[in-house]
Amino acid sequence: MFGLNPKDTRFLLIVIALTLLTPILLNPFPTESGLAQFNAGYPALMQRFAIYGLMAIGFNILFGLTGYLSFGHAAFLGVGSYAAVWMFKLLSMNVIPAIIASTLVAGVFALAIGYVSLRRSGIYFSILTLAFAEMCYRMAYSVLTPITNGETGLQLTLNDPRILDGGEAITSLPVPGLFGLQMTSYSTLNIAGWSFTFSVGYYFCAVVAILGFYLSLRIFRSPFGMTLRAIKSNQQRLNYTGMNSRPYTLAAFVISGMYAGLAGGLLAAMDPLAGAERMQWTASGEVVLMTIVGGVGTLMGPVLGAGFIKYCENIFSKINEGVLHGWFGFLPDGLEDLVVWIFARFVGEGWHLTLGVMFMLIVTFLPGGLVEGGRRIAARYRNRGKSDAAKQPAE
Amino acid sequence: MGILEVKGVNKRFGGLQALGNVNLSVQENTVHAIIGPNGAGKSTLLNCLVGKLIPDSGSVMFDGKSVLGRKPYEINQMGISRVFQTPEIFADLSVIENVMIPCFARRDGSFRLHAIETVEREKDIIEQAERMLADVKMLDKRHAHAGSLSRGDKRRLEMAMCLVQEPKLLLLDEPTAGMARADTNNTIDLLKEIKAKRDITMAIIEHDMHVVFSLAERITVLAQGTPLIEDTPDNIKGHPKVREAYLGEAQV
């Protein structure tokens, strides 16, 4: 089915099912329980899972397959956001033209940046992409203010032309939508103590992310994908085998840049504003972390990594000292203060510290990322099943 | 006219004249060995043939066309395949994928964005690769990870990757360097088998006289960047000039 073999089809169907059921799966705790703060099933966070998952999937096509580590993918994310907001301002509040424009504009940027950067490989390539992304960021802040609205960020206004929407006078800012279906609308389902939110925005992002995942699956299984892996493995041999590695790496770079642009367009579709800080190098570094934490070169890894990091960011940063005092209230006073003080370094503002520790642990003990962890657990489980089966005849 | 014509090639690295006025003609369907002591310029000459180095002067014509200034992938597309001193394979790919890459290179040229096709559906390519692997007796290892092969198998795989392109000229850079005698003999047998099965021109750069005299039909002796003599193996054996080049002094 879908041009895939049965194994990949099953894999894709599982991914689709998990994605569509996310609003339920990520809300395992009843609303009133003390653990409800660990629930991740609210639209703003789930949208981030899908959007950054999509970006990491694209990044993995470049980094996972060819081994070229780009440190400038945030530039494409930012460019995509600006392109989408401009489409909202000029053309229509419909998200379809916006995300198409963001993908194409990011593709053009990726072509230009990739053409120059891919003249070098290894660390020099990484530094070049980093330099280009910082240039984009600085320019968006300063000289390009007429296009990017500088520090304030690009926003919708009441007197934008919006040609396709009729241009009639409005009294409140419009909301991006899909043929009348507003991205911010949602419905809530209450069952017993649980409350599940199904939002249009999340499902739109989810469908786009699934399409992106499917495309990446096809690329992984294609001769093109195999050639990209050959580049990572031995570029010299490939060149002496009659293939020109440059256009292959450039194509991979442009494809992954377009994924990032699409992700930027989706960010703008969920919340129609675009700021320069989206292009900062920390944002480029984040997608590298996501891919490594999840598992470089694996299909599912980048999505897991993106989910993991965005979950930590949103959940750990919400826990403050008040919450900690609630947890450790049973301890004697002096000890309680000490324990709360220690834990407070790792949550709230300090959630980056937790992320850093987890990143170190994963890189040290699970070089293949979360996917490798999953595989090891599965292998252990299977081995135990096997040894049990082996014991059976003896009894 | 040979299939490969090297005329008046010079190459200088700073003060060192690596190649001085080299003339070489490799005839179609022969095994031509280029031998010589260390530092004779064998590797420099080979690198000039495959596009890694550009000679300072002279011409290198392959099949009537100049190869000078062309990139390695263009020269490969013209019909020259190269076997390296240490086997260069795609260690992270499976054995059959290693052979499929050159099949794609031959069918689709130096670049094609075949991102939506599926490898599994490329039946012709898979069959072609499997036939080649059967030829070098590696079909049973086709799903193995290429990096985990023994050195001898890596060499066989590299040969298979070159041969599946059906090159007009196969260049071998010291194919038995660092091998034990048994492995060397296996490689010689493999090359003989390859030669017996198809029309192919081979140019071998080699150190090991045993290999050279078992395989070559023509031999060029290179010393200090210049060809000393070119002849059949029988005439090269015991030729005073050759002994002088290898031993330094003529033994009278």
Interface residues (C-beta under 8 A of the other chain):
Chain A: G3 L4 N5 R218 I219 R221 S222 P223 F224 G225 M226 T227 R229 A230 K232 S233 N234 Q236 R237 L238 N239 Y240 T241 G242 M243 N244 P247 Y248 A251 I255
Chain B: V50 K71 P72 Y73 N76 Q77 S81 R82 F84 E88 I89 F90 A91 D92 L93 E97 M100 I101 P102 F104 A105 R106 D108 G109 S110 F111 R112 L113 H114 A115 I116 E117 T118 V119 E120 E122 I125 M161 Q165
